[in-house]
């Protein structure tokens, strides 16, 4: 009999950061140092009204970006969010943007011993 177990996690947050190209590895390392388990990085190309120059400062903004997705437990989200903000230098104009979204539910493989330790129960599907 082949059965799959679905363990749904509900207390998670998705942190999304869009940073300058070449910054994502440093940002992800800062998130991991703060407790994140890992993340997904992909390349993107940004555009908009500030595509060439940023305001009177005349700073050139690179259109090549990296996007980072990090799923974290809700109770760790604020600390990780802050560490990402600092490591990506998001207090500097044109460096990127960062946001957090609550996840209604998520699922991935959870080993039996981990599920038992945290009291997670699976919905068994046949």
One Martini backbone bead per residue (centre of mass of N, CA, C, O) as a GRO file, in nm:
protein
  126
    1UNK     BB    1   0.096   0.038   0.024
    2UNK     BB    2   0.042   0.372  -0.081
    3UNK     BB    3   0.141   0.654   0.117
    4UNK     BB    4   0.067   0.990   0.205
    5UNK     BB    5   0.189   1.268   0.392
    6UNK     BB    6   0.027   1.558   0.528
    7UNK     BB    7   0.199   1.841   0.647
    8UNK     BB    8   0.076   2.132   0.795
    9UNK     BB    9   0.194   2.459   0.803
   10UNK     BB   10   0.094   2.783   0.981
   11UNK     BB   11   0.364   2.939   1.122
   12UNK     BB   12   0.446   3.125   0.855
   13UNK     BB   13   0.695   3.316   0.663
   14UNK     BB   14   0.749   3.536   0.387
   15UNK     BB   15   1.055   3.649   0.269
   16UNK     BB   16   1.119   3.935   0.057
   17UNK     BB   17   1.400   4.017  -0.159
   18UNK     BB   18   1.532   4.302  -0.334
   19UNK     BB   19   1.851   4.312  -0.486
   20UNK     BB   20   2.149   4.359  -0.574
   21UNK     BB   21   2.363   4.242  -0.772
   22UNK     BB   22   2.565   4.028  -0.556
   23UNK     BB   23   2.400   4.025  -0.258
   24UNK     BB   24   2.247   3.755  -0.184
   25UNK     BB   25   2.455   3.582  -0.031
   26UNK     BB   26   2.492   3.778   0.207
   27UNK     BB   27   2.194   3.791   0.290
   28UNK     BB   28   2.151   3.487   0.338
   29UNK     BB   29   2.368   3.459   0.555
   30UNK     BB   30   2.235   3.652   0.759
   31UNK     BB   31   1.975   3.485   0.786
   32UNK     BB   32   2.115   3.225   0.888
   33UNK     BB   33   2.249   3.358   1.139
   34UNK     BB   34   1.936   3.422   1.247
   35UNK     BB   35   1.782   3.112   1.157
   36UNK     BB   36   1.771   3.038   0.882
   37UNK     BB   37   1.771   2.754   0.659
   38UNK     BB   38   1.708   2.916   0.387
   39UNK     BB   39   1.692   2.972   0.019
   40UNK     BB   40   1.587   3.163  -0.271
   41UNK     BB   41   1.755   3.242  -0.578
   42UNK     BB   42   1.694   3.501  -0.827
   43UNK     BB   43   1.682   3.652  -1.132
   44UNK     BB   44   1.639   4.003  -1.232
   45UNK     BB   45   1.453   4.278  -1.394
   46UNK     BB   46   1.434   4.611  -1.349
   47UNK     BB   47   1.176   4.873  -1.347
   48UNK     BB   48   1.115   5.234  -1.394
   49UNK     BB   49   1.126   5.568  -1.311
   50UNK     BB   50   1.433   5.495  -1.181
   51UNK     BB   51   1.620   5.353  -1.390
   52UNK     BB   52   1.866   5.561  -1.425
   53UNK     BB   53   1.791   5.782  -1.197
   54UNK     BB   54   1.815   5.919  -0.856
   55UNK     BB   55   1.729   6.196  -0.848
   56UNK     BB   56   1.945   6.450  -0.728
   57UNK     BB   57   2.186   6.249  -0.676
   58UNK     BB   58   2.257   6.070  -0.939
   59UNK     BB   59   2.206   5.771  -0.910
   60UNK     BB   60   2.284   5.466  -1.024
   61UNK     BB   61   2.068   5.198  -1.129
   62UNK     BB   62   2.059   4.871  -1.130
   63UNK     BB   63   1.851   4.642  -1.307
   64UNK     BB   64   1.995   4.417  -1.174
   65UNK     BB   65   1.861   4.144  -0.987
   66UNK     BB   66   1.779   3.989  -0.668
   67UNK     BB   67   1.580   3.722  -0.546
   68UNK     BB   68   1.448   3.645  -0.215
   69UNK     BB   69   1.342   3.344  -0.054
   70UNK     BB   70   1.207   3.313   0.288
   71UNK     BB   71   1.120   3.063   0.515
   72UNK     BB   72   0.970   3.128   0.838
   73UNK     BB   73   0.911   3.148   1.146
   74UNK     BB   74   0.722   3.379   1.302
   75UNK     BB   75   0.914   3.410   1.566
   76UNK     BB   76   1.175   3.493   1.356
   77UNK     BB   77   1.107   3.721   1.146
   78UNK     BB   78   1.202   3.997   1.263
   79UNK     BB   79   1.503   3.936   1.288
   80UNK     BB   80   1.556   3.855   0.992
   81UNK     BB   81   1.453   4.113   0.862
   82UNK     BB   82   1.661   4.303   0.994
   83UNK     BB   83   1.919   4.162   0.886
   84UNK     BB   84   1.855   4.208   0.591
   85UNK     BB   85   1.837   4.514   0.588
   86UNK     BB   86   2.131   4.560   0.677
   87UNK     BB   87   2.292   4.377   0.471
   88UNK     BB   88   2.148   4.532   0.211
   89UNK     BB   89   2.128   4.842   0.257
   90UNK     BB   90   1.813   4.966   0.267
   91UNK     BB   91   1.893   5.271   0.368
   92UNK     BB   92   1.968   5.293   0.066
   93UNK     BB   93   1.919   5.424  -0.219
   94UNK     BB   94   1.849   5.163  -0.457
   95UNK     BB   95   1.898   4.867  -0.306
   96UNK     BB   96   1.583   4.800  -0.233
   97UNK     BB   97   1.347   4.544  -0.111
   98UNK     BB   98   1.117   4.455   0.168
   99UNK     BB   99   0.906   4.165   0.267
  100UNK     BB  100   0.612   4.034   0.440
  101UNK     BB  101   0.429   3.711   0.447
  102UNK     BB  102   0.173   3.537   0.531
  103UNK     BB  103   0.112   3.192   0.570
  104UNK     BB  104  -0.146   2.987   0.568
  105UNK     BB  105   0.011   2.743   0.414
  106UNK     BB  106   0.240   2.457   0.434
  107UNK     BB  107   0.448   2.210   0.250
  108UNK     BB  108   0.660   1.930   0.341
  109UNK     BB  109   0.899   1.735   0.427
  110UNK     BB  110   0.856   1.544   0.734
  111UNK     BB  111   1.000   1.376   0.949
  112UNK     BB  112   0.881   1.168   1.185
  113UNK     BB  113   1.065   1.261   1.427
  114UNK     BB  114   0.991   1.562   1.400
  115UNK     BB  115   0.685   1.547   1.418
  116UNK     BB  116   0.681   1.416   1.700
  117UNK     BB  117   0.838   1.638   1.856
  118UNK     BB  118   0.603   1.867   1.756
  119UNK     BB  119   0.309   1.740   1.720
  120UNK     BB  120   0.259   1.643   1.433
  121UNK     BB  121  -0.009   1.585   1.201
  122UNK     BB  122  -0.127   1.364   0.965
  123UNK     BB  123  -0.275   1.338   0.654
  124UNK     BB  124  -0.407   1.055   0.518
  125UNK     BB  125  -0.343   0.930   0.188
  126UNK     BB  126  -0.458   0.687  -0.074
   0.00000   0.00000   0.00000
